Amino acid sequence: MEIQNKRIPQAEFEALRQEVLAQWPTGKDVNLEEAIAYHKAMPESRSFAKKLLAAKREGRTLIQPRAGVPVVEEHIKLMKYLEEYGEADLLPSTIDSYTRQNRYEEAENGIAESIRLGRAMMNGFPAVNHGVAKCRQVIESVNVPMQVRHGTPDARLLTEITFAGGFTSYEGGGISYNLPYCKNVPMERTIRDWQYVDRLTGLYEEMGVSINREPYGPLTGTLVPPCISHAAAIIEALLAAEQGVKNITVGYGQCGNLRQDVAAIRTLEELTDEYLKKYGYNDVEVTTVLHQWMGGFPADEAKAFGVISMGSLIAALSKATKVIVKTPHEAVGIPTMEANAEGLRCTKQVVNMLSDQVLASDKVELEKEIIRQETRCIVDKCFELGNGDIAVGVCRAVEAGVLDVPFAPCRYNAGLMLPCRDNEGAIRILNPGNLPFTKDLKDFHASKIEERAKFENRKASFQMVIDDVYAIGKGRLVGRPRY
């Protein structure tokens, strides 16, 4: 499959649309002009893009949960509860696993079983099966903007239906919804399918409706170095901008070291702006999102609130535009709506208390400079591998291990790079694999890991990686052998 970072021609896009909308019967209800009119008639309070930009101007951090259930009435009940009792500024509709794999027949059966048994038999909201009208029921039930969150390699029909249904933000991308989620889907295919998503977003923009797009920041969620997630986010932002997207939220998953996490969020916006302007996209608005800790959680709810509070602190001190909130039930499964609301209120309390505070230090500046250098090494090499075309370059970079996501299930991912923590808990790189770092950067990482090895009186090895993966669930950040 040949790809390039060029806007999809209108005639080609229209032909693709006819194929996509025919994938499931609810596609027939999508009418672009009518959908545009629906969006324009919505109150401004339901616009994700406008609320994000207002928060950025005012220096506020908005809070947003993850949540979704299969039956429309129950989903509405959940959303209203999180808005009222969770004090959520933004709301999601997390999509179920059948829809993520385009298995709509099975999703239909899951809805029926959920209704028959009176409890959720799916792990999310099957928006394609529910269709445009029922999506609008959800949108109209609350007074805050709503986002589609999922994990779908081919999200084209889901995009069509949810955009027409009134959602004003859409998560994902051809890198971030492939490497962490898929085993056998080629990068070229997901890049191409997500160009469709971005072109549709661009069409809405051209017709006067700004829809926010958000690359999925945490990737595999555990021990992902900032430069890896930054590079993926920047590349997805560039791909989206080429298709006409004007409002982009780039994300980062909390790693746990306060200085590194604050430095990561601050450099993420700076570097995304830098590359967008460098390649001629001068009218794209960039905001940021911090995802609270995506690894293992303590089973004890009181300790879980400690992890949530730490993520809230990082979001506030880094001035992230929004924060995706975890719940005290992370270790045991899908949370109750009450637990979900408790996580939100905990986060809002911390964010509000820290809204006027700023973290500044020489060590934060050092982390920022390290992240800048590492990220530029990766993104610039992707352009080089693609002979100037970032769509081509990122596919070649993944194959070569130039962009290498740790612990990714995708067989097209090199899987050579290994991260672990240094002696202060910052994410460093134990084995750089084929990352295109300078010698100075490689030496920096080796020295930081060696400091930890000497402190723990053991050799730097893969055992450190294993220990770090499980550490927070055991009440620590760094996986020390004595704990």
N, C-alpha and C positions, 0 to 999 in steps of 0.2 A: 504494500500500500504506500503510494507516494503522498507525502505531506509537505506543506510549506507554510510559513507564517505569513499568509496573505488572506485578506478578507474574502470570504466565500462569495462568489458572484451571485447576484440576485436570482437569476434564472436557475442556477444549480441549486441554490438554497430552497427555492419554491418546489422544485422537483423532489428534493429530499423531504420536505415537509409533508408532502402527500403520502410518502411511504411511512413516515414516522406516525402521523395521525391515524393511519390505518392499522396500527399494531394492536389496538384494543378498542372496543366499541365507543368508549367515552371520548375518544379522540375526535369524533364527529361533532362534538359540542363546542369545539374550540373555534372561535371566530376572532381573528386578530383585531379588526377594527372595533368590534363590540367590546373586546377585552380592554382596549385602550380607553374607550369611553367609560368603562366601569372603573378603571383605575383613576381617571381624572375626576370622577364624581366622588371618590372616597375622601373622607376628611384627612387633612394633613397629618393628623396624629397617627395615622396608620402607615406612613411612609418611612421605611427603614432608613433610606438614604438621608432624608432630611433630619431625622432624629439623631443619626450618627454625626452628621456635620455640625448640628447645634451643640452636641456634647463635646465635640472636639474644640469648637470655638470657646466654650465655657470651661474647658479643663475638667469636665466631669467624666466619671467612669460608670457606664450603664451596666446593669446586671441582667443575665439571660440564663435560663435553665436549659436542660435537655429534657424532652418529654414527648410521649406519643402513645396512643392506644388505638385499637382498630375500629371501634364503633363510634360513629360521628357524635352521637349524643353524649357518650362518655368522654370523648376527646374534648368536646366543648366544656363539659363540667370541669375537666382537669385544667384547661386553659384559664377558665374564669377563676378557679381557685388560686392558681399560681399568680394571676394578676392581682387579685384582691388580698390574699393572705400571704403570698410570697413577695409581694411588692415588686414584681418583675417589671423592668423597664421595656423589655423586649421578650417576645415569646417564640418558641420553635414549634414545628411539627416534625418530630423525628419519624422517619419513614421505616416501614417494616422490612425485614430481610427478603421476603419473597419479591417485593417490588424492586428492591435493589438489584435483584438478579433477573428482572423482567419476567418473573413467573406469575403472571396476573391471574391465571386460572386457579393456582394454589392460594393466592391472596383472596380470591373470591370465596373459596372454601373456608379460609381462616376467618373471614368476616362472619360467614354463616354460623360457624361453630362457636364463635365468641358470643353471638346473639343467643344461640340455642342454650349455651351453658351459663350465660350470665357473667362471664369473666373473660379477660383478655387472653386469647389463644395465639396472639401474634405480638411481636416486640416493637410495634410502631403503628403509624397511621398510613393505610394503603391509599394514598391520594389518587393514583391512577384509576383504581376501581371505583372510588367514590365519585370521581368526576368533578367538573367545573362547579355545578350548582351546590354540591355539598361542601366543597372547599370554601365557597363564598359564605355558607352558613357559619363555618368556623371563623373566618375572617371577621364577619359582622358581629360575632358574639363577644368580642373584646375590643378594648379601646387603644391598644398598643400595637406596634408593627409586628408582623409575623414572618419568620424565616423557615425555609425548607432545609432540613438537615438530614443527611442520608448516608451515602457511602456507595454510590452507584457508578459502575464503569460506563454504562450507556444510559445516561439520564435524560435523553432527548424528549421522550414522551412525557415523563414526569415534569420536565420543565414546561412544556407546552400547557399542560393541564393546570399546574399550580400557578403559573403566571396569569393565565386566563382566570383562575380562581381567586386572584387578588393578593397572593403572596408578594412581598416587595423585597425579599432577599433570598439568595440561593447559594448554598454552600457547595464546595467541591471543585475539582479540576482534573485534568488528564494525567497529572503526576500523582497528586495527593489522594485521588480516588482509584488509583491503580496499584501502585507499589505496596501500600499498607493493607490492601483489601483483596487483591486478586492473585491467583497462582499462574494462570495460563493466558492472560489477555495481553497481547503485544502493546507496547507503548504507542506505536503509530496509530493503533485503532482508537485508544482512549483519547489521544491528543486530537484526532480528527472528530470524534464524537463530541468532545467538549468544545471544539471550535463552533459546532452547531449551537450548543447552549449559549455560548458567548455572542454568536451572531444574532440569535433571537433576542438576547438582552440588548444588544446594540440597536436592533430594530425598534424595540420599545423606547429606547432612549431617543432615537431619531423622531419618533412620533410623540414625544413630549412626556414620557413616563420614565423616570430614573429608577432602575432596580439595582439594588446592591448585590455585588458578587463577592464571595468570600472563599479563597483557597483554604483547604483544610490544613491548619498549621501543625498540629502535633505529630502527623504522620503515624509512625508505629507507637508513639506515645511514651516510650521508656528510653531514657538515656540518649535521646536524639540531640547531637550537638547543634547549637544555634545556627552555625553556618550551613548545615544541611537543610534544615527547615526554611531558613531564610532564602537559600538559593531556589528551592522549589516554589516558594511563594512569589518571589520576584519573577521567575520565569512564567508562572501561571498568570501573573498580573500583566506581563508583556503580551502573552498570547491573547488574553481577554481584551486588552486595549486595542489590539490590531483589529478585532472584530467589532469595535465600537462601544465597549463598556466604558463608563465614565465614573463609576463609584465602586471602589474596591477596598475591602477590608482584609489586610494580611494578618496572619495569626501565628502564634507561638505557644507551644506547650510548656508549662512550668517545669523547670528542671530541679529547682530546690535551693540553689545557691543564690542568696539575695542579690548580691552585686551582679552576678552574671545574668540573672533573669531580668533585672532592671535594665542593664546594658543591652540585652537582647531586644526587648521591646522598643527601646529608643532607637537602636540602629536599624531595626526592621522597617520602620516608617521612613527613616532617612535614606536608606539604601534603595528602597522601592521607588521613592521619588527620584532619586539619582538616576536609576536605570530607565525609568519611564521618560524622563526629560532627555537623557542621552540619546534615546532612540526616537525622539520626536513626538512623544505622547504628552503634550504640555497641558492638557485640559482634564486630566484624570484626578479625582479627589481620592486621597488615601487615608484610611483610618486603620486602627489596630485592635486586635482582640487577644487577650491572654486566656488560655485554657487552664483552669486549675488542674492540679496533679492528675495525670492520666495513667499512672501505674497502680500497683497494689495499694490498697487502703487498709488501715487497722479495722478489725471487726468491732472493736469497742467504739460505740457512738461518740463518747466524749473525746476520745483520741482522734476520731475522724473529723470532728469539728476543729481540732487543732490543725489538721492538714488543710481544711477548707479556709481557716483564718489566715494561714500562711500564704495561700494563693491569693486571697483577698488583699493582703498587705502588699504583695508584689504588684498586683494590678493597679492599686492606688498610687504607690510610690513611682511606678514607671509611667503613670499617666496614660495607661491603655484606654482606648475609647470605650471598650466594653470588656466584660469578663464572663466566660462561660463557667457556670457554677456546678460543683459536685454536690452530692448529698451524703448524709451520715450512713446511708445504707449501701455505699459502693461495694463493700466487701461481701455482701450477702445476696445481691441481685437487684432486680428492678425495684426502685424505691416506691413507697407509698406517696400519694400527693402531699400528705402532711410532712413527711421527711424532706421531700423536694422543696417545699415552701420554707422549712426550717433552714436548709442550706442557703437559700436565697436571702432570708432575713439576716442570717449570720454574716454573709458577705456584705450586704448593704450597710450593716452597722460599722464594719471595719472600714469599708470604702469611704463612708461619710466622715468618720473620725479622722481619716488621713488625707482628706481632699485638699487641704491647704498645705500639706507638707511635701518636701522635695528631698530626695536622696542624692547627694552629690559628694564624690570623693575621688581621689586620685586613682584608687583601685577600680572604681566604676569606669573611669575614663580609659584605663588600661584595657579592661575587658571590652569596651566598645571598639577600641582600635584593633584588638586581636580579631574580633568578629568581623569587622570591616575587611581586613586583609584576607581572612579565610573565605568569606563569601565572594569577594571579587575574584579570587583565584578560581573558584568553581564556576561562577556565572560567565566569566570571560573565556574560560576554556570551553564551555558549552557553545558559545558563539564561534569560537575558533573551529571546533569540530564540525559545526554546521556551515562552515564557510560564510558566516554572517547571518544564517537563518536559524533562529533559536528553536523552532519546532523540530527541524532536522537535528540540530545540535544536541538537544536534550535527550533525544532517543539514542543517539550515539554515545552520549555521556553516561547514560544509565548502563548501557551494554559494556562500556569500558571501565565502569567503576569510578568515573570522575564525579558523578552524583550517586552516592551509595547510601541507601537508607538502612540503618541497623535493624536486624530482626525482621525484615520484610519477607512476606511469604511468596512474593512474585519471583518466578524462576528467571525472569529477565534482569532482575537486580543482582549486581555482582556479589554482594554480601561479604566483601573482604574487609571493610573497615570495621574496627571494633572500638567502642567507647567505654570509658569507665570514669569514676570520679577521682579528682585529686584530693589532697589532704584536707582541703576546706570544703569539699563537696561540689565544686564546679565540674562540669562535664568536660573531660579531655579525651584525647584520642590515643588509645593504647596501640592500635595497629592502623596506620593511615591507609593501608591498601593502595589503591591507585588515585587517591585524592591528589589534586594537582597543587599541593602546597609547596612553598619555598622551603629551603633547608632551615631557615630561621624559625619558621612556624613548626616544622617537625621537631626541631630541637627544643622549642618551648614546651610542646606537649610532653615529650620524653622526660624533660627535667621536672615538670610538675608531677608526673606519675611516679617518678623515682623518689621524690620527696615523701610521697605517701608510703611507698614500699619500705623506705628506711624507717619511717615512723612506726609501721606495723610489723617490722622485722620479718618481712617475707619478700619474695621476688614478685615483681610485677607480672601478672599472668591472667589468664581467662577466669580464674577463680574470683578475682576482683570484680569482674563484670557480673558474674552470678550473684555474688554477695550484694552488689549495689542494686540489682533488680529487685531483690526481696527486702531491702533495708527499711524502707518507709513502712511497709506492713508490719515490721518488727519494732517500730518506734524510733528508728534512726534515719539519717540521711545517707551517711557513708557506711558501706558494708564492712565494718571492722570485724576481724576474725574473733575478737574476744567477746562479741555480743551475740 
